């Protein structure tokens, strides 16, 4: 577990360390990190990009920040139940699924004049309007939860942040850690926490992802000029542990392995789910440490992106990711 430094003010590493030390169902194999880096490390990019057909184009502005905030309110849980149609969105000549389907639906809405970034619009959002925004093949999972979270976000922006997500970003004064704290404190749908052996565990996945998205969209300038992005942890979801397991860096005990491979849903906040996410975050920190010792300093976000991109390759899809219906990832 190395000598990882804890991040002042960001309680993620501080809290997950206790899970790592007590984990009974998920095992960490640090000796596999050098092997993984030797085989796949060439694909790791030190800085992620933002340009994509489904993202807003042009010079980033305050409106870009508002759009990204809405995107990350909704950025969770896209996998279909067995036998159900995968939700896809037609946009610019092709069908997009998962995160890209979400981004495409919001970009399409902007092009159609739907004011998806206005807090007053979100606060009173109608179900029929959101169904039109998400229209495509199949239905996006957790539709009602997404509707409730958008309404909640609109109301809180109006009451606490002058109706403007860009004001929320500016109030962080170029500190990504402060923005994470503000978002988690203000918006319950971003308060990604769990209990483990009686202890509070903080993951804060989407709040941290918001900071990373702003940073990359703005090229580290303007509303993305955060001076402490290197202090963010991994954004613990379901794709990263799938890849870490394929690399042999994580493994599951027989009972958990049977459940995950059998597509048995894990309960949100269950010990199994908490251990998977906590060990994922810790493994990313150890990979980052290994890269730094090798003279390749990168952020945890860059390691996260590297693992996510590996997860798009067939060798890393031989075994499934764990299923957990949750608004947090």
Secondary structure, DSSP 8 states (H G I E B T S, - for coil): -TT----TT--HHHHHHHHHHH-SSEEE-GGGHHHHHHHHGGG--SS-----TTS--SS--HHHHHHHHHHHHH-------TTS---EEEETTEEEEHHHHHHHHHHHHHHTT--TT-HHHHHT--HHHHHHHT-SBS--TTHHHHHHHHHHHHHHHHHHSTT-HHHHHHHTTT-HHHHHHHHHHH-GGG--EEEETTEEEE--HHHHHHHHHHHHHTTTSGGG--S-GGG------SHHHHHHHHTTSEEE-HHHHHHHHTT----TT-HHHHHHHHHHHHHHHHHHHHHHHTT----HHHHHHHHHHHTTSGGGGSS-------S--
